[in-house]
Amino acid sequence: MQRKSLHLLAGLACIILLFNWGCTKIDSTILGADLIPAVDNVTTFADTLSIDAIREPLIDTTRLNRSETHVLGNISNDPVFGSTKASIFLQLKPTFFPFYFGKAGDTINPAKKASTHFDSAFLCLSFTGFYGDTTKPQHFSVYQLSENTTNFVDTTAHLLNFQPNSPYLGNFLGDTTVYEPDLKNYRFLKTSAKDSVTRQIRIRLNSSFLALLTKGDSSSDKLNNFFNNDSLFKSKFKGFAVVPDGANSGNGLFYVSLTDATTRLEIHYVASNGSALDTAFSSFPLSTGSLLTVSASANANNITRDTSTSIFPNHPDPKALYVQTAPGSAISLKIPALSSYTNRIIHRAEIFLEQVPGGPMDDVLTAPAFLYLDLVADTSSTTKYKPLYYDLSPHEFYNPDNTTTFFPTGGIDQSYYGGYLRSTTDAFGKRSYYTFNLTRYLQNLVTKGGTNYRFRVYAPYNLNYYGYNLTYKNNLAYGRVKLQNDPLSPYRIRMRVVYSKIAP
């Protein structure tokens, strides 16, 4: 019995030794869920290939719909990338026509019922997130778009960097100073003590606008009959401009949802229905066009970048490249060595992009959450850019050269493909970096031949191929990164290829 136990123990020890030996022969990696053989320079080899990297022109094709997050704010202190100013234009309307305030039968007229009156009006924006310095307050002003505005209509509502063509700065309605941490606190509404809000930017509008709005009538035969139907209301109230001012005060961007219920024009009043008085408010939201008598509201987001006083692009570091989230900047990569790369078994091909250590404001104005790599096609082609072959999603067929199946229907497999923000800490401190997996792409290139394309790397909000806009994972204007491009630096932009030779 004792001898049998010794045999069992010996067998178990052998199994453990074999298992441990096998583990030392395999370099496992989470990225891409691949198992990479150890580089022993006998059967498995590794090359580190130099990459020629330059700035790439970036044509902004960003589009926004009403349900997407919009940007408001001012970045004034980024010495590397310059300033950013983001304004929002939106049209807020009643939810029904002919419109009346309060409930049916309410009286809001002190001449008919004492103590009833219109109290105040607020333009409110639903706050969803922030990028930048939360310690600096920002100042916002609201203006009314002129009745003569001709191009702020539904068909232009989806353009980024669109703004109405008519001057509006003379129609000042109100302003406020916003401190981002305060938006998380509850605020009770003045004329409705039972109601409270949080995560909402509130801008009180002046009494002149309140008087203009509340003198409207719902009868078709009255002088101020803009509450009679949607068309009359739109002709009188084209919308609002919400713009940041105080150029040197803010250093961040607020993200807002226009279709959330807390984005609205609030009109507060004291009404009477019978003998009782009631404090309440009516809301004008952004219309999505789902109501029969109310057309969709116009809206737009204008984001302006000014790099005139920044390092990029005026005095760029020759050992660095710059990527800013859309509307931003791009770079292109060329790997000459791939043109003469012979056929072999590619275990792993990966591009590394690492942040230049110690850039100013990096802890406040952080790197993009995602970068994206695609191919730069022949510049004479009508399609200059196309998706990367094979590696966007290794488990799904797609063909970048086909106008309908050019992209994986299930989207990018980010855990395999890469492109997401990661960080490391070394002697230089904490740094951001990104990797892209091009294993299948390179295997096809060395096996079948073909074009050694340039690559484009940027931080898009959405992707545009063959006239289609595809959503990506970055928020607008959220993130910028200065990448290491020093050919002598261990952190330079580079490709690492792990491979095995094919026996002749």
QUIRAKA-V519999 format. One record per helix or strand. SS is the DSSP state (@ for helix, = for strand). FROM is the first residue (numbers start at 1). TO is the last residue. If there is no record, write none. Layout:
SS/FROM/TO + SS/FROM/TO
This chain:
@/2/24 + =/26/28 + @/31/33 + =/35/37 + =/45/50 + =/52/56 + =/63/63 + =/70/75 + =/83/90 + =/93/93 + =/107/107 + =/117/132 + =/138/144 + @/154/156 + =/159/160 + =/172/178 + @/180/184 + =/187/189 + =/192/197 + =/200/205 + @/207/214 + @/230/236 + =/240/245 + =/251/257 + =/264/273 + =/276/285 + =/291/291 + =/294/294 + =/299/306 + @/311/314 + =/320/324 + =/330/334 + @/336/340 + =/345/355 + =/370/370 + =/372/376 + =/385/386 + @/414/417 + =/418/418 + =/420/420 + =/422/426 + =/429/437 + @/439/448 + =/454/458 + =/462/465 + =/468/471 + =/480/484 + =/494/500
